[in-house]
């Protein structure tokens, strides 16, 4: 069986600062910072969506004018991009950037703290992490999910969490809620696209996604898990942990 030509999903770039920021008259100005410089050349030559934080009120206004969706924009220094500006709560963003990320994480990531120089972790920093850093990153992650979810939704998979993890071989874990039947359907369509199965219609989009993601990660794998009682995704009690419920081919609750 031979499927339609693979439709390459767009590359998604995520950063705090984007390739452009906007002024009072809607004029685009080049985004600042080394990360913007490093990624601008890549993004301008690839099918990519660049998701970034709205840096000021003018950015927020432009985002609202485009329905908080990606829109094309030309940088004054050259290059055209598909940009999505994410608007966060101003207080949350202030805590994220001015209390936690810039004065703390920047120094940690550049190895500028040592035994004699270390940050003071007080209530302000803890609250900045809980109500600022987490909130802004959830806003950005939500935007990423909205760009990737439609394909998986066709196969009955719903995103429930995107997590950065420590002490693990993988830095990021994506959790999807689905049913056994939906997962089998996805795998059959993927295998059919590889010529390994004739029990389903091949979907070359799944293969294209695998190939695209393989170019941007050092490794990864998929685990199918059954949630145990009293866990985040599991039933409240063992008596409610019916095998029939877990094997229900319908949509996940």
N, C-alpha and C positions, 0 to 999 in steps of 0.2 A: 504494500500500500504506500502511496506517495502523497504527502500532504502539500499544502500550499507553501510557497516560498516563505522562509522564516521572517517574521517581522521583528526586527531588533528593538527591544525596549530601550527607551532613552536612558542614558547615564544620569544618575541623580547625584549632584554635589550638594553638600550641606556644610555651611559655615556660619559663624556669627555675622561677619561682614560679607557683603555681596560684591559683585563686580561694579555696581553703580549705587549711588545714593542720589536723592533728589533735592532740589532747592525750592524756594517759595513759588517760583513760576513754572514748576514742573520740569525744569531743565535737569538733565542727567549729568552727574559728576562722577568721575572715576572713584571707585572704592579704594580705601587706603589699606596698607598693611602688606606684609610679605606673602601671606597666604593668597591674597587676591592676585598678586603678581604671578605667583607660581601656578595658579589654576586657570588664569584668564586665557592663556594660549591654548590649553587643552580644551576648555569649554567652548571656545569660539570655533573649533574645528571638529567638534563631535556633536551628535544629536544628544543634547544634555539639557536637563532642567536644574538650575542653580537655586537652591532654597537657602534663604538667609534671613536674618532678623531685620525688621524695619528699624533703622537707626535714628529716625527723627519723626516728627509729626508729618512732614511732607512725604516721607516714605510710606507712612501709614495711610495717608490720603490716596496716594497712587495705588496702593494695595487694594483699598476699598473700591476704587474706581474700576478695578479689574476683577472684582468679586472674589478677592483673595485667591486667585488662580494664577498660574504662570502666564506671563505676557512677554512679547519680544521687546527688546530695548537695545539701542546702540550705545556703546561706550564712547565718550569724547575722544579717547585715545585709540579707537579702533576696536573692531570686534562686535559681533551681535550675539545676544544671549537670550535664552528663555529664562526669565527670572520669576521667582515667587517670593514675595516679601511677607514674612510672618510677623504679625503684630501681637506682642505680649503685653500683659498688664505693666504699666510704667513702673510701679513700685517693685514688682517682681523682677523686671529687667534691671533696675538699679541695684537690687541686691545681688542678682546674678553676676553682673559685670563689675560693679564698683566695689563690692564687698568680698565676693568669693573668687570669681574667675581671674580678674586682673591682678589684684594684690596678693593672691595666694597661689592659685593654680599655675599662673605664668611662671612664678619663681620655682615651684616644684618641678614643672616640666623642663625647665632649663637648668636644673640641678644647682640652684643658687641658695638653697637652704642646706645647712650642715649642723653639726652638733652644737656649735656655738651661736648659730643664727637660725631661729625657727619661728614660725608664726604663732601668735597667741590665739588659741581657739577658745573664744568666749561665746556667750549667748548670741551676740550679734552675728558671728560667723556661722554658728549652727543654724540660726533662723534663716540666714542668707542662703545656706545650702538647701534647707527644706522648702522654703517658700519662694526662693529666687532661682537658684541653679536648677533645681528639679523642675520647676514650673516652666521655665523658658525652654529647657531641653525637651519637655513633654510637648510644648507647642511645635517645636521643630520636627520632632519625631512623628507627630500627628500629620504634619504636612507630607512627610516622606511616605507614610502609610497610605495616604490618599492617592499618591501617585502610583503605588504598586499594588494596591488592593484589588482593583477590578479583575485582573486575570485570575487571581486566586479565588475570588468570590464566585467566578463561573464554576468552580469546582467545589463549592461548599466549604471554603476555608475562610474563617473570620479572624483577623488579628486581635489578640488580647493583651499583648505586652511586648515591648522592646526594651531589653535590659543590657546594661554594661556590667560585666561580671569580673571578679578578681579571682586569683588562685585557680584559674581554669585555662585549658589550652585554647579556648576561644574568648575573644574580647567582647563579643556581642551575641546575645541570644534572642531570637525572635520566636514568640509563642503564638501558635495558631490553634483555634478551636475548630474541630471538624468531627465527622463521623467516620467509622471504618469504611463504609461504602463509598463516601466521598474521596477518602484518601486512596482507596483502590482504584477508583475511576481516574484520578489524577495520574497515578503511577502508570496505569494502562495506556493512557493517551501519550504520556511521555515516552514509554517504552515503544509504542507504535511508531512514534516519530523517529526513533532510532532503528526501526525495522526489527524489533525484538518481540512484537506482539501483534496479532491480527484480530484481537477481540475488541478493539476500540478504534475510533477515528484518531489518526495522528494529529497532534497539535504542536507544530514547529515553534510556537511561541515559548513553550516550556523549555525546549532545547536551547533556543536563543537566549533565554534568561540565564540558563546554567552557564553557557559559554561567556556571556557578558560578565556575570558575577565572578567567574573563575579568573578573569583578568584583573580583579581588584581586591582579591583576598588571598591569603596564604594557605588557607585550608578551611574545611567546614564539613559538617555532616548533618544528617537528619535522624531524629529519634521520634518514634511514635510511642507515646506514653499514655497510660490510663491513670487519671487522677484518683488518688486515694482519699478516703473519707477524712474530713477535718483539714484538708489542704485547701489552697486558694481556689482551685477549680473543681474540687471534689464535693461529694455529698456531706451533709452534716454528721451522719451516723452510719455505722456499718450496716444497719438494717435497711438503710436507704440505698445502699450500694448494690443495686440490682444489676446482674449481668445483662439482663434484657435491656436495661436503660443504656448501658455502655455500648451494646451492640446495635442499638436503634439506628437504622439507616437514615432517619430523618435529619432535619437541620439541627445543629447543636443548640442546646438551650443557653 
